[in-house]
Amino acid sequence: MKKTIDYQWIDSNLALKDACEQASLQTTIMLDTEFVRTRTFYPKLGLIQLFDHKTVYLIDPTTIDDFSPFIELLANPNILKVLHACSEDLDVFQHYFKQMPQPMLDTQIMAAFLGLGNSTGFAKLVQHYLDIELDKGASRTDWLKRPLSDVQLQYAVADVFYLFPVYQRLRAEFDKSEWQEAIVQECQTEINKKEQQLDPNKLYKNMTNAWQLTPPQLAILQILAKWRYEEAKKRDLALNFVIKAENLSQIAELQPKHTSQLLEFMHPNEVRIHGKKILKLVEQGKEVLPENYPPKITRLVDEQGYKQTLKALQQKVKQICPENLDQGLLASKRQLNQLFSWEIKGQNPDKLPELLKGWREKFGKELQKVIKK
């Protein structure tokens, strides 16, 4: 392993502009971000790593206020952006820049389709292809603090410096693989998921024990869940640091009239800050007319024939999955559930399940036959 990797520290608008101009001369660049997200709703960006095959740039977002050159680079259709395990990086790009890296390839997704295992970590790929053991000792760094130590900076540099040769090895296999289109689609799907607008009115459906509540109770839960989400965004606070999810279901069930009732199962600070507001929201929920109640939530596991059908679907996946593809990549349990739910709830053509879209469609149609038997 190269003991010290050279880099340029970018901490001004002019330096960022110059770095992005240099990077834009390439057809492929490596990207990574370092951030802190412990108690906040949004990630707090501490560092951006950019490697253009010649220079590693460490971009300090705490001292730069004009990111337009970087946003242009992210959007440049002629430059491929390579990331590893991109999901949280995409959260950062979406929040700070309102721009996804397009086009983009994720080396973790590439590795999965090329037989190196699902969710393979970057260090493992570096070890596999380069026989280099990365020092991950700085992984718990507070990236918002300054100055960063040499150890921390080298950790950040390594994440893009070694990403390039790893990508080159994967690319050589990718170019010979029958899964090229599937890889490209999966990477684009990651971006599409982040760009989808979440509907706050539907958040209640995923709340703890929501399936046990009656429609009148769900009307209250719907209001509480939406309020918690909007409060978290407004205060930039992680959802459970506003109110824990399980408490919302309990409030909807008990429909308390006094804060003393809330204190029986909630933290005093939650009650002190939000108690009166919660009671108002409960009353608001109780005023919902019966015709506007959310329908009772039914769990898939309680649907007639679900267990037998799921087992049959999993058996079918084993039969139809190509030998050179991991079965979990073809159809996860979540995706099988999604297909089953779509089939029994009316086959909405505007909301196709993942197994009936893109490269999975031909396999999904085989799985459909199992459900229709």
N, C-alpha and C positions, 0 to 999 in steps of 0.2 A: 504494500500500500504506500502510495506517495505520501510522505510525512507531512509536507506543507503544500497546500494547493493555493496558487496565486489567485487573487480576485481584485475587483475594483469596488470600492465602497461608494455607493451613489446616494447622496444626501441633499441634492439640490435639483430644482426644476431643470436647469440647464444641463446638468450631468445626466439626468434621466433622459432628456431629449437626445443627447449624443449617444447614449447607450442603446436606445431604441432604434435610432437611425442605423447604427452598426449592426444590430441584430436583424433589422429588416432586409439586410443584404443576403441573408441566409434563407434557405427553403425549409429548414427545420430548426426549432429551438426547444430547449428543455426549460420547464417551469416548475416551481414549487413555492409554497408559502409556509410561513411559520406564524402561528397566532395563539392567542389565549382565549379559552372559552370555558370558564368554570361556573360562574354565576350569571353570565350575561345571556341574553336572547340571541344577540348577534356575535359572531367571532370578532375579536379585537386583533387587528392585523399588526404584526410586529416586524415582519421581514418578507420580502419577495426575492426569490432566487431565480436568476435568468442566466442561461448558458447558451451561447451561440456557436459552440464548437471551438471558439478561439479564446473568449474571455468569459469568466464567471463574474456576473454583476450581482452584488448584494444591495438591494434597493431598500432604503430606510423610509418607510411611509410616515414616520413621525415628524419628518422635517420637509416633506414635499407636499405642495398643495395643488400642483397642476399635473394631473396624471393623463392628460389627453394623449401624449405620445405613446404611453403604455396601452391605453385603451385602443388606439389605432392598431398597435401591434397585435393585440388579442383578436381584433376583428379582421385582420388582413387575411383574405381568402387564399393567398399564395404562399402562406407560411404555415407549415404544420406545427402544432404545439404538442409536445409530448409531456405527459405527467404520469405519476404513479399513484394509484389509489386516489383518484381525483375528487371524490365526492365532497370532502370538506373544503378543498381548494375552490371548487365551484361555488360553494356557499360564500366564500370570501369574494370571489370575482363578481358574483351577482349582487351582493350587498354593497360593496365599495365602488364598483365600476359600472354596474348594470350592463356588463358585457361578458359573454362567455368566450372561452378560447375556441375559435373556429378556424379551420378544422382541427380536431383533436384526436389523439390516440392515447390510451391509457395502457401502460406496460403491464399492469396487474391483470387487466382484461385480456390482453394479448397472451400473457403467460398461461392463463386459464385455458384458453382455446388451443394452445400449443402443447398441452399436456403436462404443465408444470404445477398444477394444483390450483384450486380456488383460493382467492384471497391471499396469495403468496406475498409475503412482506418484501420490501425493497432490499433489505440486508441479505435475505436468502437468495434473491436473484443475483446480487453482486457476488455472493459466495459461489453460486452455481456457475456463473459465466466467467467471472474474473479471478476466482480463487482469492478474493480479498475479504477480510473480516472487518466490517465497519465498526467503529467505536460509537455505540449508541448511548454513551453515558450522559450526553447533554440533552436527551430527548424530553426531559421535564423542565427545560429552561423557561423562565419567565421572559418571553421574547419582547415584552414591552419595556424592560429595564435597559438602561444605558449606563455605562458602556457594556457591551457584550464581550466576554472573554475570548481569547484566541481559540480555546477548545470549543466554545459554542459556535464561533464563526466558522471554524473548520468543519464542524458537524453540518452546518447549514450548506456550506460550499459542496461538501461531498454528495449531498442529496441530488444535485444536478450535474456535478462533474462526472460521477460514475453512471448517472442515468443515460448519458449519451452512448457509451460503449455497450451497456445492457440493451438499450433500444436497437443498436446496430445488429446485435446477435439475434434479437427477437425478430427484427425486420427481415433478416435473411430467411428465417423460418416462415415468417408471415407470407413472404412473396411466393413461397412454394406451397402454401397451405390452401386447402379447399375451404377454409373458414374465414377467408379475407372479408367477405361481405358481412358475415355475421359479426366479426370483430368491430368493423366500422359502425354497424347498426347499434351494437351494444354501447359503444362509446357515445354515440349520438343520443341514445336513450338516456344516459346519465345526464346529459345536458338538458334534454327535454323535461325530465322530472323536476329539475331545479327551476325551470322557467314556468312550470305550471302554477297557476294561481290557486292557492288554498282557499277553500270556502269555510269561513269560520262557523257558519251555521250547521256544518256537518261534523264538527269536532266531537260533539257529544257521543257519536256512535262508537268511538274508540275508547271512551272513558271506562275506567275500572268498574266492573259489575253493572254496566249500563243495561245489559240484557236482562237483568233481574228486575228492572224498574217498569212501572206501569206507564202508559201514555201520558197521564197527567204529571207524573214525576219526571218523565223525559222532557216535557215542555220546560220544566224548571232547569233541568240539567243542560238543555240546549242553550239557554240564556246564560247560565253560569260559565259554561265552557267557552262560549264566544267572548264573554267579558274577560275571563282570565287570559285568553290569548291576546286580546287587544291591550290589556293592562301590561302584559309582559313586553309587548312590542313598544308601547309608549315609554315604559320605564327601563327598557333594555335589560330585562331581568329574566333569567331562565324560568320556564313555566312553573316548575315545582318550588321555586323561591317566591312565587306569588302565593299559590296555594297548591298543596299536593293533590294529585288527580283523585286519589281514593276519597279525599275529603269532599270533593264535589259531589260524588255519587251519594255519599252519606247525607249531605245537606239536602239534595233533591229528594231523598227517601224520607227523611225526618221532617222536612219543611219547618224548621225552627222559627219561633216568633221572638225569641230573646237571645241576646249574645251569650247569656249564661249557658244555654244549651250547646252553643258552638264550642265553648270551653271544655266540654266533656270529651271532645275528641280532636280538637284542633290546638295548635301551638298558640299560647297567649299573644305572641307578636302578630300572628296572622289575624287573630280576632281583634286586637287593638287597631290594626291598620285598616282591615277590610270588613270587620264585623257588621257595622251599620249598613254598608253598601250591600253586603250579602243578603241581609234581611230584606232590603228593598227589592233586590233581584228575585228573591223567593216569592214575594208578594206579586211582583210583575209576572212571574211564571204562572202563578195561581189564577191570574186574570185571563190567561189564554183560553179562547173558546174551544170546546171539545172538537169542533170540526177542523181546528188548526193543530191539534195534538200530533206530535210525531208518532208514527206507527210503532207498535211493539217491536223490539229488536229480536230477531230470531238467529240463533247461532247455527252455523253450518253443521256442527256436530249433532244437533238435534233434528236436522232434516232427515226425512225418511230415506233410508238406504245409503246415507252418506258414508258410513264406515266401510261398507262392502264396496261401494263405488270407488272410494279413494284407494282401497287395496287393489282393485282391478286396474285402476289408472296407473298405479305405481308398477304393477306387473307389466302393463303395456309399454310403459317408458323403457323398462329393461329390454323388451323385445325390439323396439324400434330405434333405440339409441345407437348411433354409429359407434363402432368399436374405438375410434380415435377421439371420442368426445365424452367428457364426464357427464353422467346422468343428471347431476344437480344443475349443470349449466343448461341442459336441454329443458328440464321442467322441474322447478323446485316445488316443494309442498305448497308454498304460498300461491304459485302460479296454477297448480292443479286445483286448489280451492277456488281461485278466481274463475277458472273455467267452469267448474261445477256450479258455482253460484250464478254465473252468467246464464248458464243453460236452464237452470230451474226458475230463474226470475224473469224470463221472457226474451232473452237474446237481444238486448238493445244494440242495434247496429252502430250507434254513435259512440259506444263505449266498449269496443272490442277488448277481450282479455288478451294479455300478452302472448298467450300461446296461439292466438289466431292472427298475429301480426308479424310482418317481416320474415326473417329466415326460419322462424319457428312454425309458420303457418301450416306447412305440409305435414309436420308432425302433429300439430294441434288438431287438424282435421281427423287424423287417425284416432286421437284420444277422444274426440267428440263422439265417435261411434260407440265407444265404451259406455259413455253416459246415456246414450239414447237406447241402449239395449233394454 
